[in-house]
Amino acid sequence: MDGSQKHQMVFVGKHQTGHEEWFCPICGRRLLMHAPPNYSKKVLTPGDEMVTHSASKYGFQLDMTASSAVSGEQNANDHAVIEEKLDNLRNMLKAAALDHLL
């Protein structure tokens, strides 16, 4: 993977397993992902494994590369960052009197 080519994946929806389904409209890559703290990723269709795949959802940038191995330390760090951003989002919704959306 040279990193010079990048494909942006799109969120398809919730899969029947409870995982999120993601799709790359450029090369056809499909995967199921569960966010931390129970992180898991399963590639359904590999697509072009020579490019970097990424996606964003709710302001979070997600790595969609071929490797599904994540260290416990990285998982904990990612979880802490996500929790902090979610807390910020919750506070913004409360401040805007939109906390009923939580």
MIBAKE-237408 format. One record per residue (C-alpha): residue number from 0; x, y, z. Coordinates in nm, 3 decimals. Layout:
N
@n:NUM; X:X; Y:Y; Z:Z
...
This chain:
102
@n:0; X:0.000; Y:0.000; Z:0.000
@n:1; X:0.176; Y:0.316; Z:-0.115
@n:2; X:-0.064; Y:0.564; Z:0.045
@n:3; X:-0.059; Y:0.793; Z:-0.259
@n:4; X:-0.407; Y:0.685; Z:-0.369
@n:5; X:-0.696; Y:0.731; Z:-0.131
@n:6; X:-1.055; Y:0.615; Z:-0.156
@n:7; X:-1.333; Y:0.759; Z:0.057
@n:8; X:-1.573; Y:0.494; Z:0.184
@n:9; X:-1.941; Y:0.565; Z:0.247
@n:10; X:-2.160; Y:0.445; Z:0.530
@n:11; X:-2.426; Y:0.203; Z:0.401
@n:12; X:-2.613; Y:0.141; Z:0.726
@n:13; X:-2.644; Y:-0.099; Z:1.015
@n:14; X:-2.592; Y:-0.461; Z:0.920
@n:15; X:-2.812; Y:-0.734; Z:1.069
@n:16; X:-2.516; Y:-0.830; Z:1.291
@n:17; X:-2.521; Y:-0.486; Z:1.453
@n:18; X:-2.200; Y:-0.382; Z:1.278
@n:19; X:-2.178; Y:-0.080; Z:1.051
@n:20; X:-2.149; Y:-0.159; Z:0.681
@n:21; X:-1.913; Y:0.053; Z:0.469
@n:22; X:-1.864; Y:0.059; Z:0.090
@n:23; X:-1.607; Y:0.209; Z:-0.145
@n:24; X:-1.782; Y:0.332; Z:-0.462
@n:25; X:-1.450; Y:0.345; Z:-0.648
@n:26; X:-1.322; Y:-0.012; Z:-0.610
@n:27; X:-1.612; Y:-0.199; Z:-0.449
@n:28; X:-1.445; Y:-0.266; Z:-0.112
@n:29; X:-1.706; Y:-0.366; Z:0.150
@n:30; X:-1.655; Y:-0.420; Z:0.518
@n:31; X:-1.836; Y:-0.454; Z:0.847
@n:32; X:-1.703; Y:-0.259; Z:1.144
@n:33; X:-1.790; Y:-0.228; Z:1.509
@n:34; X:-1.659; Y:0.080; Z:1.686
@n:35; X:-1.457; Y:0.075; Z:2.010
@n:36; X:-1.460; Y:-0.037; Z:2.282
@n:37; X:-1.551; Y:-0.367; Z:2.110
@n:38; X:-1.364; Y:-0.285; Z:1.791
@n:39; X:-1.382; Y:-0.538; Z:1.511
@n:40; X:-1.357; Y:-0.524; Z:1.136
@n:41; X:-1.438; Y:-0.786; Z:0.875
@n:42; X:-1.362; Y:-0.731; Z:0.507
@n:43; X:-1.642; Y:-0.873; Z:0.292
@n:44; X:-1.505; Y:-0.765; Z:-0.048
@n:45; X:-1.139; Y:-0.657; Z:-0.059
@n:46; X:-1.157; Y:-0.417; Z:-0.353
@n:47; X:-0.824; Y:-0.245; Z:-0.425
@n:48; X:-0.596; Y:-0.332; Z:-0.134
@n:49; X:-0.315; Y:-0.116; Z:-0.275
@n:50; X:-0.486; Y:0.212; Z:-0.181
@n:51; X:-0.564; Y:0.372; Z:0.152
@n:52; X:-0.931; Y:0.364; Z:0.246
@n:53; X:-1.079; Y:0.612; Z:0.490
@n:54; X:-1.416; Y:0.739; Z:0.596
@n:55; X:-1.566; Y:0.991; Z:0.831
@n:56; X:-1.878; Y:0.981; Z:1.041
@n:57; X:-1.998; Y:1.237; Z:1.296
@n:58; X:-1.669; Y:1.423; Z:1.257
@n:59; X:-1.451; Y:1.119; Z:1.330
@n:60; X:-1.194; Y:1.010; Z:1.075
@n:61; X:-1.189; Y:0.630; Z:1.045
@n:62; X:-0.905; Y:0.416; Z:0.913
@n:63; X:-1.035; Y:0.152; Z:0.673
@n:64; X:-0.706; Y:-0.009; Z:0.570
@n:65; X:-0.674; Y:-0.382; Z:0.513
@n:66; X:-0.522; Y:-0.459; Z:0.851
@n:67; X:-0.775; Y:-0.539; Z:1.117
@n:68; X:-0.520; Y:-0.582; Z:1.394
@n:69; X:-0.541; Y:-0.309; Z:1.656
@n:70; X:-0.331; Y:-0.311; Z:1.970
@n:71; X:-0.501; Y:-0.283; Z:2.306
@n:72; X:-0.320; Y:0.046; Z:2.368
@n:73; X:-0.434; Y:0.191; Z:2.035
@n:74; X:-0.787; Y:0.070; Z:2.101
@n:75; X:-0.786; Y:0.243; Z:2.443
@n:76; X:-0.647; Y:0.565; Z:2.292
@n:77; X:-0.907; Y:0.563; Z:2.013
@n:78; X:-1.183; Y:0.496; Z:2.266
@n:79; X:-1.070; Y:0.790; Z:2.483
@n:80; X:-1.067; Y:1.027; Z:2.184
@n:81; X:-1.412; Y:0.910; Z:2.071
@n:82; X:-1.556; Y:0.946; Z:2.422
@n:83; X:-1.417; Y:1.300; Z:2.447
@n:84; X:-1.569; Y:1.397; Z:2.111
@n:85; X:-1.902; Y:1.238; Z:2.205
@n:86; X:-1.903; Y:1.432; Z:2.533
@n:87; X:-1.838; Y:1.753; Z:2.338
@n:88; X:-2.123; Y:1.668; Z:2.101
@n:89; X:-2.359; Y:1.593; Z:2.392
@n:90; X:-2.269; Y:1.926; Z:2.554
@n:91; X:-2.330; Y:2.114; Z:2.228
@n:92; X:-2.672; Y:1.947; Z:2.188
@n:93; X:-2.766; Y:2.032; Z:2.546
@n:94; X:-2.652; Y:2.393; Z:2.500
@n:95; X:-2.869; Y:2.420; Z:2.189
@n:96; X:-3.167; Y:2.266; Z:2.371
@n:97; X:-3.146; Y:1.966; Z:2.138
@n:98; X:-3.060; Y:1.712; Z:2.406
@n:99; X:-3.379; Y:1.521; Z:2.319
@n:100; X:-3.176; Y:1.392; Z:2.022
@n:101; X:-2.941; Y:1.204; Z:2.253
